[in-house]
Amino acid sequence: MDGDARRWGRAWCAGGAGLSPSVGTLTRRAALVGALATGLAGPRLFAQAYSISEQHRRVLAVARDRLDRARPLLWRTDVVGIADFALPSALPRLHFADLEAGTVHSFLVAHGKGSDPEHDGFLKRFSNDVGSEATSRGAYITYEWYDGKYGPSIRLGGLDPDNSNAAARAVVMHPAWYADPAMLEKWGRLGRSDGCFAMAPGDFAQALWHLAAGRLLFADRLGLG
């Protein structure tokens, strides 16, 4: 995932202009010693400008907008999950937007069988119907984790008319073997869920730590890149 690092360097220079000869001599001597020390120590490192991708800028913008709409219903507002189902399942499309740090971490996520009957890796439709086995669009609140069929899982509550049946349909976040990157090597796409947000087992701890317990998850066909 993205690693954010900033290295800051300061360059100090000294000169003897306008100083007494003795002070100027000492200053020049100190500068010479400093230059020699710098040369022995190797090349200097200069500050590198920090930048994020245009995709991540869009993710953060959507996360802030959706958070503002749902804020009264949430317990925690530091991280927002954004699932962009305009992308195929072969690409990382579940974004964890850290609004405090201004960073984004992206993961693979599977969609529902009812959203992709042809099983070609592209979501075709959303549904809130019980028994549809499709992914539902809209805003969700994450609840506590529990031990489910696939191991530790996160309960979800639908906040919109488009996902109001989330609890009745048992739509949750959970790890699953069919959402592992190994599926891409073999099939070029992930497997499909029954409508749940299924993540790779190796990634799911990130959801438990950073998205559970009262945070926002928003899903739609967003086209964020």
C-alpha positions in Angstrom: 0.0 0.0 0.0 1.0 3.6 -0.2 3.8 4.6 2.1 4.0 8.3 2.8 7.4 9.8 3.8 8.7 13.3 3.9 12.4 14.1 4.2 13.3 17.6 5.1 16.7 19.1 4.7 18.1 22.5 5.6 21.1 24.1 4.0 22.9 26.7 6.0 25.5 29.1 4.4 27.8 31.6 6.0 29.8 34.5 4.6 32.1 37.2 5.9 30.6 40.2 4.2 30.3 43.1 6.6 32.1 41.3 9.4 35.4 42.1 11.0 38.5 40.3 9.5 38.8 38.0 12.5 35.1 37.1 12.5 35.2 36.7 8.7 38.2 34.4 9.0 36.5 32.3 11.6 33.4 32.2 9.5 35.2 31.1 6.4 37.2 28.5 8.3 33.9 27.1 9.8 32.4 27.1 6.3 35.5 25.2 4.9 35.3 22.7 7.7 31.6 22.2 7.1 32.1 21.8 3.4 34.8 19.2 4.0 32.6 17.3 6.4 29.7 17.4 3.9 32.0 16.0 1.2 33.1 13.2 3.4 29.6 12.4 4.5 28.4 12.0 0.9 25.8 13.9 -1.2 23.3 16.0 0.6 19.6 15.0 0.5 17.1 17.7 -0.4 13.5 17.9 0.6 11.1 15.9 -1.7 7.7 17.4 -2.5 4.8 15.2 -1.3 2.1 14.5 -3.8 -0.9 12.1 -4.1 -2.4 10.7 -7.3 -5.5 12.3 -8.9 -7.4 9.2 -8.1 -6.7 9.6 -4.4 -7.6 13.2 -4.5 -11.0 12.2 -5.9 -11.4 9.5 -3.3 -10.7 11.9 -0.5 -13.1 14.5 -2.0 -15.9 11.9 -2.2 -15.1 10.6 1.3 -15.4 14.2 2.8 -18.7 14.8 1.0 -20.3 11.6 2.0 -19.0 11.9 5.6 -20.7 15.4 5.9 -24.0 13.9 4.8 -23.9 11.0 7.2 -21.9 12.6 10.1 -24.8 12.7 12.7 -25.3 8.9 12.4 -21.6 7.9 12.8 -19.5 7.2 15.8 -16.1 7.7 14.2 -15.1 10.1 11.4 -11.4 9.6 10.9 -11.5 6.9 8.1 -14.1 6.4 5.4 -14.4 3.4 3.1 -15.2 4.1 -0.5 -16.0 1.2 -2.8 -15.9 2.2 -6.5 -17.7 -0.5 -8.4 -17.1 1.2 -11.7 -13.8 -0.7 -11.7 -13.5 -4.4 -12.4 -12.8 -6.8 -9.5 -9.3 -7.3 -10.8 -8.3 -3.8 -9.6 -8.1 -2.4 -6.0 -11.4 -0.5 -5.7 -12.1 -0.5 -2.0 -10.4 2.6 -0.7 -9.8 3.5 3.0 -9.6 7.3 3.0 -7.8 8.6 6.2 -9.2 12.1 6.4 -6.9 13.1 9.2 -3.7 12.1 7.5 -4.9 12.8 3.9 -3.9 9.4 2.7 -5.7 6.5 0.8 -5.0 2.8 1.0 -6.7 0.6 -1.6 -7.7 -3.1 -1.6 -9.4 -5.7 -3.7 -13.1 -6.4 -2.9 -15.6 -8.8 -4.5 -19.1 -7.9 -5.6 -22.3 -10.0 -5.5 -23.3 -12.8 -7.8 -26.5 -11.0 -8.7 -24.6 -8.0 -9.8 -22.5 -10.0 -12.2 -24.4 -13.0 -13.6 -21.9 -13.5 -16.4 -19.1 -13.6 -13.9 -16.8 -11.5 -16.1 -15.5 -9.3 -13.2 -17.7 -6.3 -13.9 -20.6 -5.2 -11.8 -23.7 -4.7 -13.9 -26.4 -3.7 -11.5 -27.2 -3.0 -7.8 -30.1 -4.5 -5.9 -31.5 -4.1 -2.4 -33.9 -7.0 -2.8 -33.8 -9.9 -0.4 -32.5 -13.0 -2.3 -30.9 -11.0 -5.1 -27.4 -11.9 -4.1 -26.4 -8.5 -5.5 -24.3 -5.7 -4.2 -26.3 -2.7 -2.9 -25.2 0.9 -3.5 -25.3 3.6 -0.8 -24.0 4.6 2.6 -23.5 2.0 5.3 -22.4 2.3 8.9 -20.0 -0.3 10.2 -20.9 -2.0 13.5 -19.0 -4.4 15.7 -17.1 -7.4 14.5 -18.2 -11.0 15.1 -17.0 -14.5 14.3 -18.9 -15.6 11.2 -18.7 -18.3 8.5 -15.5 -16.8 7.1 -14.0 -15.8 10.4 -14.0 -12.3 11.9 -16.5 -10.2 10.0 -18.0 -6.7 10.3 -21.8 -6.1 10.6 -23.2 -3.3 8.4 -26.3 -1.1 8.6 -27.8 0.4 5.5 -28.4 4.2 5.8 -30.1 4.7 2.4 -33.2 3.5 0.6 -30.9 1.6 -1.8 -29.4 -0.5 1.0 -32.1 -0.5 3.7 -32.2 -4.3 3.6 -28.6 -4.8 4.4 -29.3 -6.3 7.8 -32.1 -8.5 6.5 -29.9 -9.8 3.7 -27.0 -10.3 6.2 -24.7 -8.0 4.0 -21.4 -7.7 5.9 -17.7 -7.3 5.4 -15.7 -10.5 5.6 -12.5 -12.2 4.4 -12.9 -14.8 1.7 -10.5 -17.1 -0.3 -12.2 -16.0 -3.5 -11.2 -12.4 -3.0 -7.5 -13.3 -2.7 -5.0 -11.9 -5.3 -4.2 -15.6 -6.2 -7.6 -15.6 -8.0 -6.4 -13.0 -10.4 -3.3 -15.0 -11.3 -5.6 -18.0 -12.2 -8.8 -16.4 -13.5 -8.1 -12.7 -14.1 -10.9 -11.7 -11.7 -12.1 -12.3 -8.2 -14.9 -14.7 -7.2 -18.3 -13.4 -6.3 -20.1 -13.0 -2.9 -23.8 -13.2 -2.0 -23.8 -9.4 -1.8 -21.2 -8.9 0.9 -18.0 -6.9 0.7 -15.5 -9.7 0.6 -11.8 -8.9 1.0 -8.6 -10.9 0.8 -7.9 -12.7 4.1 -4.5 -11.0 4.2 -6.1 -7.6 4.0 -9.1 -8.0 6.2 -7.2 -7.0 9.4 -7.0 -3.5 7.9 -10.8 -3.3 7.9 -11.1 -4.6 11.4 -8.6 -2.0 12.7 -9.5 1.0 10.6 -13.1 0.7 9.3 -15.1 -1.1 11.9 -17.0 0.3 14.9 -19.1 3.2 13.7 -17.4 4.4 10.5 -18.8 5.1 7.1 -18.6 2.8 4.1 -20.0 4.1 0.8 -20.5 2.1 -2.3 -21.5 3.1 -5.9 -20.3 3.2 -9.5 -18.1 6.3 -9.0 -15.6 6.2 -11.8 -12.8 7.7 -9.7 -10.1 6.0 -11.8 
